[in-house]
Structure formats: structure tokens, C-alpha cells
């Protein structure tokens, strides 16, 4: 394996984000089918010539078997395929360290493999940069971090299967993960703002800046006085708390029109892709935007209080700029500025949920430039 590429991975509670250096990032839900369950929903329609022929791998139809150092980690549905077709599904345990979570581990390996297939590559060496929550990065000792890195390193083979004929292999990719770099969430985003594409610093690097990364399970905040980290904090709350509250309200209000209580990913999909319309029995759509807006407004007010306390403890007076990032900021930003814009200059990039993987690339560019000096 002579070709070496850099890949950046952010295994989130809700979405796994992957980006090869200087290429367009992509994401998929951090959900897999339950390990050990054979999801054989293949119905043989060959007599009628109705069995679909699949030649191209689609991000929303991933069925794979992953082999790590020659040992199978199981054949599993991943992402949208698990949401749509999984009989029993498993998502990330938000109360467990990301470095210990099997769903994130599996999803990152599949994400790297899908990136290689998408770019028609195989038999390559991967230099992998992984985002870690601030609290894990700060609290974990060097030995623990090395253990996580060693777990990711090694030879990986991923077989992609036809979703409609689960014994038919349509693609196989092999790669070696030979080096790992960890980059903390929120801190990664700062480098996207403070570093130029050639690795030099821009004028933003001399400011007092707060980065607030709103994720599905956590909120990471980092304060920077120029390039010096003035303080960090992690709040164990996130968008999943909003989704769970919305789910409870909707189920209580429309119990007779629903077959079950909506899962958190159902709520997320409803907000992102269905314009806050709840689909109930008989295909009827109910506009639940008022409920959603009320929950988000209350959550934004809570974040506003936590944020102000954090800023007060780090800077006398005020900071120059507040940068909001993470998938949650895409949804909550209009609600947050309602409470913060009078006292803070609030900005948000248009890179959606990809702030940390893009920031990790700038972090590596900065380190490369510093080494060359």
C-alpha cells in the first residue's frame, strides 16, 4: 500500500462525518443494525425478474461486513439503511465515552471505506484524524489515548452487499490505518477560522474568541485568547434532549394517531427534511412547528445562561467574537441570537455539521506548517 491519504472523521451521537483531505465531506446517521441479528429480508422474486440489480453503492443503502485485522465485526446495516430497514437498531450510547462506543467505532471504519469506494480507491494507507469531545480529550491520560489509537490502527477490509440480495457482494475495499491524530471538538473549529490554507495565521488568531459546539449529546465550549486556550467546558446536554422532549409531547398530543412514540431520529428527520410536519395514520401531515419552536426556544435560553457564566469566568468584560458550530447550531442559531446578539458578536459558518472535520484539516495544515519552520 504505497498511496497515503488523509481522512478526517467526526463520530457524532447523531451523525458520522467523514472527509478526505481537500474533498467534499459527507455524513450518515450513527446507527447500525443490532449485532448478531440476521436481517434477512431478501424475498426471492427471480421468477418474476423483480429482484433489483445493484451495481453502484449508495450512502443511504449501506449493508457491509467489516473485517478488522482479519476478524469479522459482523454484517450490519449502517446509517439510513438501518433506520429504514433495520428490525432492531442501535445508535450511539450518549452516556458512554465516544472512544469506547462500538457503534461509533464501526461507523468510522465504514465511513472511511465508503469514502474510498466513492473516490475509486483501495489498497491505500490512511492517516486518520479523529475528533474527540473536549472532556474526553482533557480527562483521558496518554495511555488511554494510545489504547484508542491502537484499536483504530491496523488492516481493514470492508465488503459492501446488495441491500436487496444480502448474499451478493458488489464491492470490496481494503486499507491500512497506520497513523492516528486526535483533535478536540470546538478547538478544531477554531483552526478553521484562525488559519489560512497555507498554514499561516490570519488576523482572527489575535482575538478573544469563544467557540460553542452544539452537538447531539454534548455542548463543548472553548475560550481562546489569541492562540492560547483560556478554558474549556463540556455540558452534558444536546439536541437529543430536545428531540426526546418533542417526542414525548407529540406522543401525548397525538397518541391515537400514532402507532408508537417517535424515536429521536424520527424527530430529527421530521425537522430537517419534512418542514416540521408529523406524519400520522392515513398519511396525514400535522404541522407541529409551534411545539418544536417552543422546545428549541427554551433550550436556547438554557444554553444562553450556561454560556454567559462560562464567558464571565474566562474574560473580564467581553470577547471579540462567538463562533457557533456543530449540527445543533444549524437548527438553534436563530433562537440563540435572540438572547445573545445584544451583548455578543455571533457568527456561524455555512459548512453545516462539518465544522469539526474541516477544522481538523486546518489543524493538521497548521501543524505541518509549524514543523516546516
ROSE-342432 format. One record per residue (C-alpha): residue number from 0; residue in three letters; x, y, z. Coordinates in pm, whole numbers. Layout:
REM ROSE-342432
<i:NUM aa:ala u:X v:Y w:Z>
...
//
This chain:
REM ROSE-342432
<i:0 aa:unk u:0 v:0 w:0>
<i:1 aa:unk u:205 v:289 w:-135>
<i:2 aa:unk u:-54 v:566 w:-166>
<i:3 aa:unk u:-123 v:752 w:158>
<i:4 aa:unk u:-422 v:976 w:212>
<i:5 aa:unk u:-553 v:1186 w:498>
<i:6 aa:unk u:-906 v:1127 w:619>
<i:7 aa:unk u:-1089 v:1321 w:890>
<i:8 aa:unk u:-1364 v:1160 w:1100>
<i:9 aa:unk u:-1613 v:1304 w:1349>
<i:10 aa:unk u:-1820 v:1028 w:1509>
<i:11 aa:unk u:-2119 v:1212 w:1649>
<i:12 aa:unk u:-2411 v:1092 w:1858>
<i:13 aa:unk u:-2644 v:1155 w:1565>
<i:14 aa:unk u:-2425 v:1177 w:1254>
<i:15 aa:unk u:-2088 v:1038 w:1149>
<i:16 aa:unk u:-1899 v:1292 w:939>
<i:17 aa:unk u:-1616 v:1190 w:705>
<i:18 aa:unk u:-1390 v:1395 w:479>
<i:19 aa:unk u:-1086 v:1312 w:271>
<i:20 aa:unk u:-839 v:1599 w:258>
<i:21 aa:unk u:-945 v:1868 w:7>
<i:22 aa:unk u:-1257 v:1674 w:-91>
<i:23 aa:unk u:-1625 v:1728 w:-17>
<i:24 aa:unk u:-1735 v:1588 w:322>
<i:25 aa:unk u:-2036 v:1362 w:373>
<i:26 aa:unk u:-2235 v:1228 w:666>
<i:27 aa:unk u:-2472 v:948 w:761>
<i:28 aa:unk u:-2667 v:858 w:1077>
<i:29 aa:unk u:-2459 v:695 w:1352>
<i:30 aa:unk u:-2690 v:393 w:1362>
<i:31 aa:unk u:-2627 v:26 w:1287>
<i:32 aa:unk u:-2836 v:-290 w:1299>
<i:33 aa:unk u:-2818 v:-483 w:1625>
<i:34 aa:unk u:-2507 v:-705 w:1625>
<i:35 aa:unk u:-2580 v:-1075 w:1592>
<i:36 aa:unk u:-2925 v:-1033 w:1434>
<i:37 aa:unk u:-2953 v:-1173 w:1082>
<i:38 aa:unk u:-3171 v:-923 w:895>
<i:39 aa:unk u:-3268 v:-1148 w:604>
<i:40 aa:unk u:-3549 v:-955 w:439>
<i:41 aa:unk u:-3447 v:-1083 w:94>
<i:42 aa:unk u:-3755 v:-1209 w:-86>
<i:43 aa:unk u:-3686 v:-1413 w:-398>
<i:44 aa:unk u:-3874 v:-1258 w:-689>
<i:45 aa:unk u:-3639 v:-1404 w:-950>
<i:46 aa:unk u:-3925 v:-1588 w:-1121>
<i:47 aa:unk u:-4080 v:-1252 w:-1196>
<i:48 aa:unk u:-3748 v:-1078 w:-1271>
<i:49 aa:unk u:-3820 v:-822 w:-999>
<i:50 aa:unk u:-3500 v:-866 w:-795>
<i:51 aa:unk u:-3323 v:-527 w:-832>
<i:52 aa:unk u:-2975 v:-532 w:-982>
<i:53 aa:unk u:-2745 v:-304 w:-785>
<i:54 aa:unk u:-2409 v:-201 w:-930>
<i:55 aa:unk u:-2348 v:130 w:-752>
<i:56 aa:unk u:-2312 v:179 w:-378>
<i:57 aa:unk u:-2543 v:440 w:-229>
<i:58 aa:unk u:-2476 v:613 w:104>
<i:59 aa:unk u:-2836 v:555 w:213>
<i:60 aa:unk u:-2829 v:181 w:135>
<i:61 aa:unk u:-2521 v:53 w:315>
<i:62 aa:unk u:-2504 v:-313 w:411>
<i:63 aa:unk u:-2149 v:-418 w:496>
<i:64 aa:unk u:-1930 v:-670 w:669>
<i:65 aa:unk u:-1620 v:-522 w:831>
<i:66 aa:unk u:-1303 v:-722 w:896>
<i:67 aa:unk u:-1051 v:-564 w:1132>
<i:68 aa:unk u:-710 v:-735 w:1128>
<i:69 aa:unk u:-875 v:-1043 w:979>
<i:70 aa:unk u:-1155 v:-1066 w:1240>
<i:71 aa:unk u:-1515 v:-1006 w:1132>
<i:72 aa:unk u:-1703 v:-735 w:1321>
<i:73 aa:unk u:-2030 v:-859 w:1172>
<i:74 aa:unk u:-2254 v:-787 w:875>
<i:75 aa:unk u:-2463 v:-481 w:954>
<i:76 aa:unk u:-2689 v:-217 w:811>
<i:77 aa:unk u:-2545 v:130 w:859>
<i:78 aa:unk u:-2699 v:478 w:864>
<i:79 aa:unk u:-3020 v:539 w:670>
<i:80 aa:unk u:-3042 v:172 w:576>
<i:81 aa:unk u:-3054 v:83 w:947>
<i:82 aa:unk u:-3321 v:348 w:1010>
<i:83 aa:unk u:-3536 v:238 w:718>
<i:84 aa:unk u:-3490 v:-140 w:712>
<i:85 aa:unk u:-3341 v:-247 w:1044>
<i:86 aa:unk u:-3557 v:-479 w:1253>
<i:87 aa:unk u:-3359 v:-395 w:1566>
<i:88 aa:unk u:-3137 v:-89 w:1557>
<i:89 aa:unk u:-2870 v:50 w:1785>
<i:90 aa:unk u:-2743 v:405 w:1800>
<i:91 aa:unk u:-2463 v:566 w:1995>
<i:92 aa:unk u:-2491 v:549 w:2375>
<i:93 aa:unk u:-2463 v:919 w:2455>
<i:94 aa:unk u:-2363 v:850 w:2818>
<i:95 aa:unk u:-2062 v:642 w:2715>
<i:96 aa:unk u:-1726 v:780 w:2601>
<i:97 aa:unk u:-1713 v:803 w:2225>
<i:98 aa:unk u:-1378 v:625 w:2231>
<i:99 aa:unk u:-1547 v:321 w:2390>
<i:100 aa:unk u:-1861 v:312 w:2180>
<i:101 aa:unk u:-1890 v:23 w:1936>
<i:102 aa:unk u:-2141 v:200 w:1710>
<i:103 aa:unk u:-1911 v:498 w:1653>
<i:104 aa:unk u:-1611 v:268 w:1605>
<i:105 aa:unk u:-1793 v:63 w:1340>
<i:106 aa:unk u:-1939 v:373 w:1173>
<i:107 aa:unk u:-1599 v:542 w:1138>
<i:108 aa:unk u:-1448 v:235 w:972>
<i:109 aa:unk u:-1743 v:210 w:734>
<i:110 aa:unk u:-1725 v:583 w:662>
<i:111 aa:unk u:-1358 v:562 w:565>
<i:112 aa:unk u:-1436 v:260 w:345>
<i:113 aa:unk u:-1729 v:434 w:173>
<i:114 aa:unk u:-1508 v:736 w:105>
<i:115 aa:unk u:-1252 v:514 w:-69>
<i:116 aa:unk u:-1518 v:339 w:-280>
<i:117 aa:unk u:-1672 v:675 w:-369>
<i:118 aa:unk u:-1334 v:802 w:-490>
<i:119 aa:unk u:-1242 v:473 w:-660>
<i:120 aa:unk u:-954 v:393 w:-425>
<i:121 aa:unk u:-838 v:79 w:-244>
<i:122 aa:unk u:-519 v:-70 w:-107>
<i:123 aa:unk u:-416 v:264 w:47>
<i:124 aa:unk u:-265 v:377 w:377>
<i:125 aa:unk u:-486 v:610 w:578>
<i:126 aa:unk u:-363 v:888 w:805>
<i:127 aa:unk u:-678 v:930 w:1018>
<i:128 aa:unk u:-766 v:1237 w:1226>
<i:129 aa:unk u:-1047 v:1178 w:1476>
<i:130 aa:unk u:-1246 v:1442 w:1663>
<i:131 aa:unk u:-1288 v:1381 w:2035>
<i:132 aa:unk u:-1516 v:1557 w:2286>
<i:133 aa:unk u:-1327 v:1814 w:2491>
<i:134 aa:unk u:-1397 v:1640 w:2821>
<i:135 aa:unk u:-1258 v:1309 w:2691>
<i:136 aa:unk u:-953 v:1473 w:2536>
<i:137 aa:unk u:-866 v:1663 w:2856>
<i:138 aa:unk u:-953 v:1389 w:3106>
<i:139 aa:unk u:-803 v:1085 w:2932>
<i:140 aa:unk u:-441 v:1012 w:3006>
<i:141 aa:unk u:-183 v:935 w:2742>
<i:142 aa:unk u:-203 v:559 w:2799>
<i:143 aa:unk u:-579 v:560 w:2742>
<i:144 aa:unk u:-548 v:767 w:2424>
<i:145 aa:unk u:-281 v:532 w:2294>
<i:146 aa:unk u:-511 v:236 w:2355>
<i:147 aa:unk u:-786 v:402 w:2149>
<i:148 aa:unk u:-541 v:484 w:1871>
<i:149 aa:unk u:-409 v:127 w:1864>
<i:150 aa:unk u:-766 v:-4 w:1844>
<i:151 aa:unk u:-829 v:204 w:1532>
<i:152 aa:unk u:-495 v:125 w:1369>
<i:153 aa:unk u:-449 v:-184 w:1155>
<i:154 aa:unk u:-575 v:-354 w:842>
<i:155 aa:unk u:-941 v:-308 w:746>
<i:156 aa:unk u:-1139 v:-491 w:480>
<i:157 aa:unk u:-1498 v:-391 w:411>
<i:158 aa:unk u:-1737 v:-583 w:185>
<i:159 aa:unk u:-2043 v:-397 w:53>
<i:160 aa:unk u:-2353 v:-606 w:-24>
<i:161 aa:unk u:-2667 v:-565 w:-232>
<i:162 aa:unk u:-2938 v:-446 w:4>
<i:163 aa:unk u:-3197 v:-648 w:-191>
<i:164 aa:unk u:-2988 v:-963 w:-215>
<i:165 aa:unk u:-2780 v:-969 w:101>
<i:166 aa:unk u:-2551 v:-1252 w:-11>
<i:167 aa:unk u:-2439 v:-1066 w:-324>
<i:168 aa:unk u:-2114 v:-875 w:-271>
<i:169 aa:unk u:-2096 v:-572 w:-501>
<i:170 aa:unk u:-1775 v:-406 w:-382>
<i:171 aa:unk u:-1478 v:-471 w:-156>
<i:172 aa:unk u:-1220 v:-224 w:-28>
<i:173 aa:unk u:-904 v:-280 w:177>
<i:174 aa:unk u:-692 v:-21 w:358>
<i:175 aa:unk u:-447 v:21 w:645>
<i:176 aa:unk u:-496 v:282 w:914>
<i:177 aa:unk u:-133 v:342 w:1005>
<i:178 aa:unk u:-144 v:671 w:1196>
<i:179 aa:unk u:-397 v:845 w:1422>
<i:180 aa:unk u:-423 v:1208 w:1528>
<i:181 aa:unk u:-682 v:1329 w:1780>
<i:182 aa:unk u:-826 v:1678 w:1752>
<i:183 aa:unk u:-1072 v:1808 w:2016>
<i:184 aa:unk u:-1416 v:1923 w:1907>
<i:185 aa:unk u:-1468 v:2302 w:1919>
<i:186 aa:unk u:-1091 v:2354 w:1920>
<i:187 aa:unk u:-1087 v:2206 w:1568>
<i:188 aa:unk u:-1339 v:2465 w:1452>
<i:189 aa:unk u:-1121 v:2747 w:1585>
<i:190 aa:unk u:-839 v:2648 w:1350>
<i:191 aa:unk u:-1072 v:2678 w:1052>
<i:192 aa:unk u:-1126 v:3042 w:1146>
<i:193 aa:unk u:-772 v:3132 w:1257>
<i:194 aa:unk u:-554 v:2952 w:1000>
<i:195 aa:unk u:-505 v:3025 w:630>
<i:196 aa:unk u:-488 v:2750 w:370>
<i:197 aa:unk u:-109 v:2771 w:363>
<i:198 aa:unk u:-86 v:2714 w:740>
<i:199 aa:unk u:-16 v:3073 w:841>
<i:200 aa:unk u:-229 v:3263 w:1092>
<i:201 aa:unk u:-481 v:3529 w:996>
<i:202 aa:unk u:-594 v:3835 w:1192>
<i:203 aa:unk u:-866 v:3638 w:1373>
<i:204 aa:unk u:-595 v:3449 w:1561>
<i:205 aa:unk u:-520 v:3759 w:1774>
<i:206 aa:unk u:-874 v:3798 w:1907>
<i:207 aa:unk u:-1054 v:3680 w:2218>
<i:208 aa:unk u:-1284 v:3416 w:2078>
<i:209 aa:unk u:-1539 v:3170 w:2215>
<i:210 aa:unk u:-1626 v:2858 w:2016>
<i:211 aa:unk u:-1953 v:2688 w:2108>
<i:212 aa:unk u:-2002 v:2345 w:1953>
<i:213 aa:unk u:-2362 v:2225 w:1989>
<i:214 aa:unk u:-2382 v:1852 w:1927>
<i:215 aa:unk u:-2646 v:1587 w:1968>
<i:216 aa:unk u:-2533 v:1469 w:2311>
<i:217 aa:unk u:-2296 v:1739 w:2436>
<i:218 aa:unk u:-2215 v:2106 w:2413>
<i:219 aa:unk u:-1841 v:2183 w:2402>
<i:220 aa:unk u:-1722 v:2537 w:2470>
<i:221 aa:unk u:-1364 v:2661 w:2429>
<i:222 aa:unk u:-1225 v:3008 w:2501>
<i:223 aa:unk u:-923 v:3141 w:2311>
<i:224 aa:unk u:-711 v:3443 w:2398>
<i:225 aa:unk u:-523 v:3468 w:2068>
<i:226 aa:unk u:-391 v:3113 w:2008>
<i:227 aa:unk u:-379 v:3033 w:2379>
<i:228 aa:unk u:-663 v:2820 w:2515>
<i:229 aa:unk u:-810 v:3018 w:2805>
<i:230 aa:unk u:-1051 v:2746 w:2916>
<i:231 aa:unk u:-1280 v:2466 w:2807>
<i:232 aa:unk u:-1601 v:2309 w:2933>
<i:233 aa:unk u:-1845 v:2039 w:2830>
<i:234 aa:unk u:-2215 v:2044 w:2917>
<i:235 aa:unk u:-2385 v:1703 w:2914>
<i:236 aa:unk u:-2685 v:1821 w:2715>
<i:237 aa:unk u:-2756 v:1843 w:2345>
<i:238 aa:unk u:-3008 v:1821 w:2066>
<i:239 aa:unk u:-3116 v:1471 w:2170>
<i:240 aa:unk u:-3264 v:1625 w:2485>
<i:241 aa:unk u:-3478 v:1850 w:2264>
<i:242 aa:unk u:-3580 v:1560 w:2040>
<i:243 aa:unk u:-3677 v:1344 w:2336>
<i:244 aa:unk u:-3890 v:1624 w:2483>
<i:245 aa:unk u:-4056 v:1689 w:2146>
<i:246 aa:unk u:-4119 v:1315 w:2106>
<i:247 aa:unk u:-4294 v:1295 w:2445>
<i:248 aa:unk u:-4512 v:1599 w:2370>
<i:249 aa:unk u:-4612 v:1470 w:2025>
<i:250 aa:unk u:-4693 v:1125 w:2157>
<i:251 aa:unk u:-4908 v:1269 w:2437>
<i:252 aa:unk u:-5089 v:1504 w:2199>
<i:253 aa:unk u:-5140 v:1263 w:1907>
<i:254 aa:unk u:-5131 v:921 w:2074>
<i:255 aa:unk u:-5442 v:797 w:1894>
<i:256 aa:unk u:-5298 v:891 w:1555>
<i:257 aa:unk u:-4956 v:729 w:1603>
<i:258 aa:unk u:-4853 v:364 w:1608>
<i:259 aa:unk u:-4570 v:432 w:1851>
<i:260 aa:unk u:-4374 v:705 w:2024>
<i:261 aa:unk u:-4141 v:872 w:1770>
<i:262 aa:unk u:-3774 v:784 w:1803>
<i:263 aa:unk u:-3528 v:1072 w:1840>
<i:264 aa:unk u:-3407 v:1018 w:1484>
<i:265 aa:unk u:-3770 v:1036 w:1364>
<i:266 aa:unk u:-3795 v:1381 w:1524>
<i:267 aa:unk u:-3461 v:1489 w:1373>
<i:268 aa:unk u:-3567 v:1377 w:1025>
<i:269 aa:unk u:-3905 v:1548 w:1065>
<i:270 aa:unk u:-3734 v:1878 w:1148>
<i:271 aa:unk u:-3456 v:1861 w:889>
<i:272 aa:unk u:-3638 v:1708 w:594>
<i:273 aa:unk u:-4015 v:1733 w:648>
<i:274 aa:unk u:-4058 v:2100 w:741>
<i:275 aa:unk u:-4173 v:2012 w:1098>
<i:276 aa:unk u:-4466 v:1808 w:964>
<i:277 aa:unk u:-4560 v:1497 w:1166>
<i:278 aa:unk u:-4689 v:1215 w:950>
<i:279 aa:unk u:-4966 v:1021 w:1126>
<i:280 aa:unk u:-5213 v:749 w:1028>
<i:281 aa:unk u:-5371 v:757 w:681>
<i:282 aa:unk u:-5077 v:961 w:555>
<i:283 aa:unk u:-5199 v:1283 w:717>
<i:284 aa:unk u:-4940 v:1557 w:787>
<i:285 aa:unk u:-4975 v:1765 w:1104>
<i:286 aa:unk u:-4784 v:2093 w:1139>
<i:287 aa:unk u:-4607 v:2076 w:1477>
<i:288 aa:unk u:-4382 v:2378 w:1424>
<i:289 aa:unk u:-4523 v:2560 w:1730>
<i:290 aa:unk u:-4428 v:2269 w:1959>
<i:291 aa:unk u:-4082 v:2241 w:1805>
<i:292 aa:unk u:-4021 v:2617 w:1824>
<i:293 aa:unk u:-4123 v:2631 w:2191>
<i:294 aa:unk u:-3886 v:2349 w:2286>
<i:295 aa:unk u:-3596 v:2498 w:2089>
<i:296 aa:unk u:-3655 v:2844 w:2236>
<i:297 aa:unk u:-3647 v:2705 w:2591>
<i:298 aa:unk u:-3329 v:2509 w:2519>
<i:299 aa:unk u:-3163 v:2815 w:2363>
<i:300 aa:unk u:-3243 v:3013 w:2681>
<i:301 aa:unk u:-3072 v:2741 w:2891>
<i:302 aa:unk u:-2762 v:2749 w:2667>
<i:303 aa:unk u:-2761 v:3128 w:2691>
<i:304 aa:unk u:-2738 v:3110 w:3073>
<i:305 aa:unk u:-2461 v:2846 w:3071>
<i:306 aa:unk u:-2274 v:3037 w:2802>
<i:307 aa:unk u:-2280 v:3368 w:2993>
<i:308 aa:unk u:-2148 v:3200 w:3309>
<i:309 aa:unk u:-1864 v:3044 w:3112>
<i:310 aa:unk u:-1766 v:3372 w:2943>
<i:311 aa:unk u:-1780 v:3557 w:3274>
<i:312 aa:unk u:-1532 v:3311 w:3427>
<i:313 aa:unk u:-1282 v:3341 w:3139>
<i:314 aa:unk u:-1281 v:3703 w:3027>
<i:315 aa:unk u:-1325 v:4030 w:3213>
<i:316 aa:unk u:-1580 v:4219 w:3011>
<i:317 aa:unk u:-1649 v:4052 w:2682>
<i:318 aa:unk u:-1498 v:3851 w:2398>
<i:319 aa:unk u:-1446 v:3975 w:2044>
<i:320 aa:unk u:-1641 v:3702 w:1868>
<i:321 aa:unk u:-1855 v:3396 w:1936>
<i:322 aa:unk u:-1840 v:3115 w:1681>
<i:323 aa:unk u:-2124 v:2865 w:1684>
<i:324 aa:unk u:-2064 v:2529 w:1521>
<i:325 aa:unk u:-2188 v:2170 w:1522>
<i:326 aa:unk u:-2505 v:2026 w:1376>
<i:327 aa:unk u:-2716 v:2170 w:1657>
<i:328 aa:unk u:-2609 v:2525 w:1575>
<i:329 aa:unk u:-2763 v:2484 w:1228>
<i:330 aa:unk u:-3101 v:2449 w:1396>
<i:331 aa:unk u:-3063 v:2660 w:1712>
<i:332 aa:unk u:-2874 v:2964 w:1582>
<i:333 aa:unk u:-3185 v:3179 w:1514>
<i:334 aa:unk u:-3310 v:3103 w:1866>
<i:335 aa:unk u:-2970 v:3169 w:2029>
<i:336 aa:unk u:-2907 v:3510 w:1877>
<i:337 aa:unk u:-3241 v:3622 w:2020>
<i:338 aa:unk u:-3078 v:3601 w:2365>
<i:339 aa:unk u:-2713 v:3675 w:2282>
<i:340 aa:unk u:-2682 v:3922 w:1994>
<i:341 aa:unk u:-2732 v:4229 w:2214>
<i:342 aa:unk u:-2408 v:4154 w:2402>
<i:343 aa:unk u:-2204 v:3935 w:2166>
<i:344 aa:unk u:-2092 v:3928 w:1803>
<i:345 aa:unk u:-2228 v:3587 w:1699>
<i:346 aa:unk u:-2121 v:3411 w:1379>
<i:347 aa:unk u:-2182 v:3075 w:1220>
<i:348 aa:unk u:-2013 v:2928 w:918>
<i:349 aa:unk u:-2214 v:2779 w:632>
<i:350 aa:unk u:-2033 v:2443 w:645>
<i:351 aa:unk u:-2330 v:2287 w:829>
<i:352 aa:unk u:-2241 v:1991 w:1050>
<i:353 aa:unk u:-1891 v:1966 w:904>
<i:354 aa:unk u:-1723 v:2237 w:1114>
<i:355 aa:unk u:-1505 v:1994 w:1311>
<i:356 aa:unk u:-1383 v:1773 w:1025>
<i:357 aa:unk u:-1297 v:2079 w:816>
<i:358 aa:unk u:-1138 v:2242 w:1121>
<i:359 aa:unk u:-932 v:1926 w:1177>
<i:360 aa:unk u:-788 v:1964 w:828>
<i:361 aa:unk u:-679 v:2319 w:910>
<i:362 aa:unk u:-537 v:2192 w:1241>
<i:363 aa:unk u:-317 v:1946 w:1050>
<i:364 aa:unk u:-219 v:2213 w:795>
<i:365 aa:unk u:-114 v:2442 w:1081>
<i:366 aa:unk u:92 v:2166 w:1243>
<i:367 aa:unk u:259 v:2083 w:912>
<i:368 aa:unk u:349 v:2449 w:858>
<i:369 aa:unk u:487 v:2481 w:1214>
<i:370 aa:unk u:707 v:2172 w:1165>
<i:371 aa:unk u:847 v:2311 w:842>
<i:372 aa:unk u:956 v:2639 w:1001>
//
